[in-house]
């Protein structure tokens, strides 16, 4: 600003002051007042995260301040911790948890000190840490199929967990068989080669230790079979065991090869570990060979496959059975055949289940239960394990018989009233029959104009209508050959 300008400005301020009115010109040649330029301001400030939990001594966290301000405003931010001994903060907003507790970090816009934002930091105690893992060996050797053990010792903070996780760099060479947290690991050799076994602290994953395992195959010196001669039946299996003995005396599975059969149409052979399964295919003999990784050490066995024992026949004492409808009967077939043959009844069939129903006769082996369903004849087929051998039972089902109809009187006299009308006479009757037989009666009269009758509840009710004689016949509805007769004589009173 020039001196002239300074004098003119002072003049204007003095003129305005003497008039008591701002913005009015006084005196000739005066200029209009200039409007001052506003200072750019910070309008708002936010801090992320608004709250967070840290672990004492384990890393830091960058707070992010977002400033909203006028163009040209100074957006610099100053950070202050309410408890710097608990949580420290750098000028760039990086916070670090020092000891358990909490603190509030306040961010203040330097250009606008009234614009602030806060973040609450909670510091939790650090978990006890493992500082070192020491192994009893850094390199070990094991045979394929054998095991080796390495011990582990952990050192660290009080109450730090000694738990370890164990991994293998090459499970095709060596695998982890078992481990105890912070104590030892047992490794199994799988195949020749080298693998690295690593122990890692669960409490402090950054702490680990490793050892190498070299796996080699011992030389096979002998092979042993549980049996060198076995037999089985066509369609069934038998088993034996095989062991390869190595230079260490171990009877592991490492040195065994794949067994073979000299004739797979007679018998096949498979191995699972030391267990060998032999399946009979057809009757005959085959030679089984059990090789090892040492071409000079092998074993052989002979398998004899026998034919399946067959059922040869069925003997049935009651080959013909007579039943009444509703009646039951049990038959005991005897199935015979080769030694070892399955002599159980395999199934039952009826040629007509509407005549005869068939089923197993209780808990007795091979018992066959029969029940008459309706009159007629049917054949029961007893099935065996040999489809060519079938036993038969012929069953005749008869209806239950009605033996007789008896009446209390075979001759009665009825007297009609002198003045006209009818007379009633009753006679008791009984039907003798087998259980299940119908006791229905058909009643007929030889002369309905003289007398008629009905039956019910063991009583024949005769109605006399006119003088004369008539015969009342009672006939079994079930068996018309069974009848009874009542001779009725009807008179008129006073005649």
C-alpha positions in Angstrom: 0.0 0.0 0.0 1.3 3.5 -1.0 1.4 6.4 1.4 -1.3 8.2 -0.7 -3.5 5.3 -0.4 -2.9 5.1 3.3 -3.8 8.8 3.7 -6.9 8.5 1.7 -8.0 5.4 3.7 -7.4 7.2 6.9 -9.4 10.1 5.6 -12.4 8.0 4.7 -12.3 6.3 8.1 -12.2 9.7 9.8 -15.0 11.1 7.7 -17.2 8.2 8.4 -16.5 8.5 12.0 -17.4 12.2 12.1 -20.6 11.7 10.3 -21.5 8.6 12.3 -22.7 7.0 9.1 -20.6 4.3 7.4 -20.2 4.3 3.6 -21.1 8.0 3.0 -18.7 10.3 1.1 -17.7 13.7 2.7 -15.8 16.3 0.8 -15.2 16.6 -2.9 -13.0 14.2 -4.7 -13.6 11.3 -2.1 -13.5 7.6 -3.2 -16.2 4.9 -2.2 -15.0 2.5 0.7 -13.6 -1.0 -0.4 -15.2 -4.3 1.0 -12.7 -6.5 3.0 -11.9 -10.0 1.6 -13.3 -12.8 3.9 -10.8 -15.3 5.4 -11.3 -18.9 4.2 -12.7 -21.1 7.0 -12.8 -24.9 7.9 -16.4 -25.9 8.1 -16.4 -29.5 9.5 -14.0 -32.3 10.6 -14.6 -36.0 11.0 -12.3 -38.7 12.3 -12.4 -42.4 11.4 -12.6 -44.8 13.1 -14.8 -43.2 15.8 -13.8 -45.9 18.2 -11.4 -48.9 18.1 -9.7 -51.5 20.4 -6.0 -52.1 20.2 -3.7 -54.5 21.9 -0.9 -53.0 24.0 2.4 -53.2 22.3 1.0 -54.9 19.1 1.2 -52.4 16.2 -0.4 -49.0 15.4 -3.4 -47.6 13.7 -3.7 -44.7 11.2 -6.6 -42.4 12.0 -8.2 -40.7 9.0 -9.3 -37.1 9.2 -11.8 -35.8 6.6 -11.8 -31.9 6.4 -14.6 -29.9 4.7 -13.3 -26.3 4.1 -13.6 -23.2 2.0 -11.3 -22.9 -1.0 -7.9 -21.8 0.1 -8.4 -22.6 3.7 -5.6 -24.2 5.7 -6.8 -27.9 6.3 -3.9 -28.9 8.6 -5.0 -30.9 11.7 -3.4 -31.1 15.1 -3.9 -34.4 17.2 -3.9 -34.6 21.0 -4.2 -37.7 23.2 -6.2 -37.4 26.5 -3.8 -40.0 28.0 -0.5 -40.1 26.2 0.9 -42.6 28.6 -1.9 -45.0 27.5 -2.3 -44.1 23.8 0.3 -42.1 21.9 -0.5 -40.2 18.7 1.8 -38.7 16.1 1.3 -35.5 14.2 0.1 -37.6 11.3 -2.6 -39.3 13.4 -1.0 -42.6 13.9 -2.1 -44.1 17.3 -0.3 -46.8 19.3 -1.6 -48.6 22.4 1.0 -48.5 25.1 -0.6 -50.0 28.2 -4.1 -51.3 29.0 -6.7 -48.4 29.4 -8.4 -45.9 27.2 -7.9 -42.4 25.7 -9.7 -39.9 23.6 -7.8 -38.6 20.5 -8.9 -35.1 19.6 -8.3 -33.7 16.1 -8.5 -29.9 15.8 -8.5 -27.9 12.6 -5.6 -25.4 13.0 -7.3 -22.8 10.8 -10.5 -23.1 12.9 -9.7 -24.3 16.4 -13.4 -24.6 17.2 -13.8 -27.4 14.6 -12.9 -30.7 16.2 -13.5 -34.5 16.0 -12.7 -37.3 18.4 -11.9 -41.0 18.4 -12.0 -43.3 21.5 -9.2 -45.8 21.7 -9.4 -48.7 24.1 -6.2 -50.6 24.8 -6.4 -54.2 26.0 -3.6 -56.2 27.6 -1.4 -58.2 25.2 -1.9 -62.0 25.3 1.1 -64.0 26.7 3.5 -64.7 23.8 5.8 -67.7 22.9 9.3 -66.4 22.3 11.1 -69.5 21.1 10.6 -73.2 20.1 13.5 -75.6 20.6 13.4 -79.1 19.0 15.3 -82.1 20.2 16.5 -82.7 16.7 16.9 -80.7 13.5 17.3 -83.7 11.2 16.2 -87.3 11.6 16.0 -90.5 9.5 13.2 -93.1 9.4 12.3 -96.1 7.3 9.2 -96.1 5.1 6.3 -97.5 7.2 8.1 -96.7 10.5 7.8 -93.8 12.9 10.1 -91.3 14.6 9.5 -88.8 17.4 10.9 -85.4 18.0 10.4 -83.4 21.2 9.6 -79.7 21.3 10.1 -77.2 24.1 8.5 -73.7 24.2 9.7 -70.7 26.1 7.8 -67.4 26.5 5.7 -65.2 28.7 4.0 -66.5 31.8 0.8 -68.3 31.0 1.6 -68.4 27.3 0.0 -71.4 25.6 2.5 -74.0 24.6 0.2 -75.3 21.8 1.8 -76.0 18.5 0.6 -76.9 15.1 2.6 -79.3 13.0 2.8 -79.4 9.2 4.7 -81.5 6.7 6.1 -80.0 3.5 5.6 -83.3 1.6 2.9 -85.7 2.9 3.8 -88.1 0.2 7.1 -88.6 2.0 6.2 -88.1 5.7 3.0 -87.5 7.6 2.1 -86.3 11.0 0.8 -89.4 13.0 0.3 -87.8 16.4 1.3 -84.8 18.5 1.0 -83.4 22.0 0.8 -79.6 22.4 4.2 -78.2 23.1 5.7 -81.7 23.9 6.4 -83.9 20.9 5.4 -85.0 17.4 5.4 -88.5 15.9 6.1 -88.7 12.1 5.5 -91.7 9.9 7.7 -92.3 6.9 5.6 -92.9 3.8 8.0 -93.2 0.9 11.7 -92.5 0.2 12.5 -88.8 0.1 13.0 -85.7 2.3 10.3 -83.7 4.1 10.4 -80.6 6.3 8.3 -80.8 9.5 7.4 -77.4 11.0 6.1 -76.5 14.4 4.3 -73.2 14.7 3.2 -71.5 17.9 -0.6 -71.1 18.2 -0.2 -68.2 20.6 2.5 -66.5 18.4 2.2 -67.7 14.8 5.3 -65.8 13.9 7.4 -68.2 16.0 8.2 -71.6 14.4 10.9 -74.2 14.2 11.6 -77.0 11.7 13.4 -80.3 11.3 14.1 -82.5 8.2 13.0 -86.1 7.9 14.8 -88.4 5.5 12.7 -91.4 4.6 14.3 -94.5 3.1 13.1 -98.1 2.4 14.6 -100.9 4.4 15.7 -104.1 2.7 13.1 -106.9 2.8 14.7 -110.1 4.2 11.7 -112.4 4.6 7.9 -112.7 4.0 5.4 -114.7 6.0 1.9 -115.9 5.3 -0.6 -117.0 7.9 -1.4 -120.0 5.7 0.0 -121.4 2.5 -3.1 -123.5 1.6 -6.7 -122.1 1.8 -10.1 -123.1 0.4 -13.3 -121.2 -0.3 -16.6 -121.7 -2.1 -17.7 -120.2 -5.4 -19.1 -116.7 -4.7 -17.6 -116.4 -1.2 -14.3 -115.1 0.2 -11.6 -116.2 2.6 -8.8 -114.2 4.2 -5.2 -114.6 5.3 -2.4 -112.2 6.4 1.0 -111.4 4.9 4.0 -109.7 6.5 7.2 -108.5 5.0 10.1 -108.5 7.4 12.7 -105.8 6.9 16.3 -105.3 8.0 15.0 -103.6 11.2 12.8 -106.6 12.1 9.7 -104.4 11.5 6.7 -106.3 10.0 5.4 -103.2 8.3 3.6 -103.1 5.0 6.2 -101.0 3.3 7.9 -103.9 1.4 4.8 -105.8 0.1 3.9 -105.9 -3.6 0.6 -106.6 -5.3 -0.4 -110.3 -5.0 -1.5 -112.2 -8.2 -3.5 -115.3 -9.0 -2.4 -117.8 -11.6 -6.0 -118.2 -12.8 -8.4 -115.3 -12.1 -11.2 -117.4 -13.6 -10.8 -119.6 -10.5 -9.9 -117.1 -7.8 -9.0 -113.5 -7.4 -6.8 -111.9 -4.7 -6.5 -108.4 -3.3 -4.5 -106.9 -0.4 -5.3 -104.1 2.0 -2.3 -103.6 4.2 -1.4 -107.0 5.6 -4.9 -108.4 5.1 -5.4 -110.5 1.9 -8.9 -111.3 0.6 -9.4 -114.3 -1.8 -12.6 -114.7 -3.7 -13.7 -117.9 -5.4 -15.0 -117.5 -8.9 -15.4 -121.1 -10.1 -14.5 -124.6 -8.9 -10.8 -125.4 -9.3 -7.3 -124.6 -7.9 -5.1 -121.5 -8.4 -1.7 -120.5 -7.1 -1.3 -117.1 -5.4 2.0 -115.2 -5.5 3.0 -112.5 -2.9 5.9 -110.4 -4.1 8.0 -107.9 -2.2 10.2 -105.0 -3.2 13.1 -107.4 -3.0 12.8 -109.5 -6.1 14.5 -112.4 -4.3 11.9 -112.5 -1.5 8.4 -113.8 -2.3 5.8 -116.3 -1.0 3.1 -118.5 -2.6 -0.1 -120.1 -1.5 -2.6 -122.5 -3.0 -6.3 -121.8 -3.0 -8.9 -124.5 -3.7 -12.3 -123.3 -4.8 -15.2 -125.6 -4.1 -18.6 -125.7 -5.8 -21.5 -124.2 -4.0 -23.2 -126.9 -1.9 -26.6 -127.6 -3.4 -30.0 -128.5 -2.1 -31.0 -131.9 -3.5 -34.6 -132.4 -2.4 -37.5 -131.6 -0.2 -39.3 -134.3 1.9 -42.8 -133.4 3.1 -44.7 -136.0 5.2 -48.0 -134.2 4.9 -47.9 -133.7 1.2 -51.7 -133.8 1.0 -53.6 -131.8 3.6 -57.4 -131.5 4.0 -58.8 -128.4 5.7 -62.1 -126.9 6.4 -62.7 -123.2 5.6 -61.1 -121.2 8.4 -59.1 -124.2 9.6 -55.3 -124.1 10.1 -52.5 -126.7 9.8 -48.7 -126.6 10.0 -46.4 -128.7 7.8 -42.7 -129.2 8.4 -40.8 -129.7 5.1 -37.3 -131.4 5.4 -34.8 -129.9 3.0 -31.6 -131.9 2.4 -28.5 -131.6 0.2 -24.7 -131.4 0.1 -22.8 -130.6 3.3 -22.9 -126.9 3.9 -26.0 -126.4 1.7 -28.5 -123.8 2.9 -31.5 -126.0 3.9 -33.8 -123.2 4.9 -37.1 -122.5 3.3 -36.5 -119.6 1.0 -40.1 -118.8 0.0 -43.7 -120.0 -0.1 -46.2 -119.6 -2.9 -49.8 -120.6 -3.2 -51.3 -121.5 -6.6 -54.5 -119.8 -5.4 -54.4 -117.7 -2.3 -58.1 -117.2 -2.4 -58.4 -120.9 -1.4 -55.3 -121.4 0.8 -53.3 -118.7 2.5 -49.7 -119.7 3.4 -47.0 -118.2 5.7 -44.2 -119.1 8.0 -45.5 -121.3 10.9 -44.2 -119.4 13.9 -40.6 -119.5 15.1 -39.9 -123.1 14.2 -37.4 -123.4 11.3 -39.0 -124.3 8.0 -42.5 -124.5 9.5 -45.2 -123.8 6.9 -48.5 -122.5 8.1 -51.7 -123.1 6.1 -55.2 -121.6 6.4 -58.3 -122.6 4.5 -59.9 -119.5 2.9 -62.5 -120.9 0.6 -63.6 -124.3 -0.7 -61.4 -125.8 -3.4 -58.0 -127.2 -4.1 -54.6 -125.4 -4.3 -50.9 -126.3 -4.4 -48.4 -124.8 -2.1 -44.8 -124.5 -3.5 -41.9 -124.6 -1.0 -39.0 -122.8 -2.5 -35.3 -123.6 -1.6 -31.9 -122.1 -2.3 -31.7 -124.3 -5.4 -34.3 -123.0 -7.9 -34.5 -126.4 -9.5 -35.7 -128.0 -6.2 -39.2 -127.1 -5.1 -41.4 -129.0 -2.7 -45.2 -129.1 -3.1 -48.1 -129.5 -0.8 -51.6 -130.3 -2.1 -54.3 -128.6 0.0 -58.0 -129.5 -0.2 -60.3 -127.0 1.5 -63.8 -128.2 2.4 -66.7 -126.1 3.7 -67.5 -126.7 7.4 -70.2 -129.4 7.8 -73.7 -129.1 9.2 -74.4 -132.5 10.9 -78.1 -132.3 11.8 -81.2 -130.3 12.5 -83.2 -131.6 15.5 -86.7 -130.5 16.7 -88.3 -130.9 20.1 -91.3 -132.5 18.5 -91.9 -134.0 15.1 -95.7 -133.9 15.3 -97.9 -131.1 16.7 -101.7 -130.4 16.7 -103.2 -126.9 16.4 -106.8 -126.1 17.3 -108.5 -123.2 15.5 -111.0 -121.1 17.4 -114.7 -122.2 16.8 -115.6 -118.7 15.7 -112.8 -118.5 13.1 -109.3 -117.2 13.1 -105.8 -118.7 13.3 -103.8 -120.6 15.9 -100.0 -120.5 16.7 -97.9 -123.4 17.9 -94.1 -123.2 18.7 -91.4 -126.0 18.5 -87.8 -125.7 19.6 -85.0 -126.7 17.2 -81.1 -126.9 17.2 -78.5 -127.0 14.4 -75.4 -129.2 15.0 -72.4 -128.2 12.9 -68.7 -127.6 12.8 -67.3 -124.2 13.8 -67.7 -121.7 11.0 -70.6 -123.4 9.3 -73.7 -121.4 8.6 -76.7 -122.3 10.7 -79.2 -120.6 8.4 -82.5 -122.5 7.9 -84.9 -122.6 5.0 -88.5 -123.2 6.1 -91.1 -124.7 3.7 -94.7 -126.0 4.1 -96.2 -128.8 2.1 -99.7 -127.1 2.4 -99.4 -123.4 3.0 -103.2 -123.1 3.1 -103.3 -125.3 6.2 -100.1 -124.1 8.0 -97.0 -122.0 7.5 -93.9 -121.5 9.7 -90.9 -119.2 10.4 -87.8 -119.8 12.5 -85.7 -117.6 14.8 -83.7 -117.8 18.0 -84.0 -121.6 18.1 -87.8 -121.6 17.8 -90.1 -122.7 14.9 -93.3 -120.6 15.0 -96.1 -122.5 13.2 -99.3 -120.6 12.2 -102.4 -122.8 11.6 -104.8 -121.3 9.1 -107.4 -124.0 8.2 -108.3 -127.5 9.2 -106.1 -130.2 7.6 -102.6 -131.4 7.7 -99.3 -130.1 6.5 -95.6 -130.9 6.8 -93.2 -128.2 7.8 -89.6 -128.9 6.5 -86.5 -127.3 8.0 -83.6 -127.5 5.6 -79.9 -126.3 6.1 -79.1 -123.5 3.8 -75.5 -124.5 3.9 -76.1 -128.3 3.2 -79.5 -129.0 1.7 -79.1 -132.7 2.5 -79.6 -131.9 6.2 -83.4 -131.6 7.1 -85.9 -132.0 9.8 -89.7 -132.3 9.5 -92.7 -131.4 11.7 -96.1 -133.0 10.9 -98.8 -130.4 11.7 -102.5 -131.4 12.2 -105.1 -128.5 12.3 -108.6 -128.9 13.8 -111.5 -126.6 14.4 -112.7 -126.3 18.0 -116.0 -128.2 18.6 -115.7 -130.0 15.3 
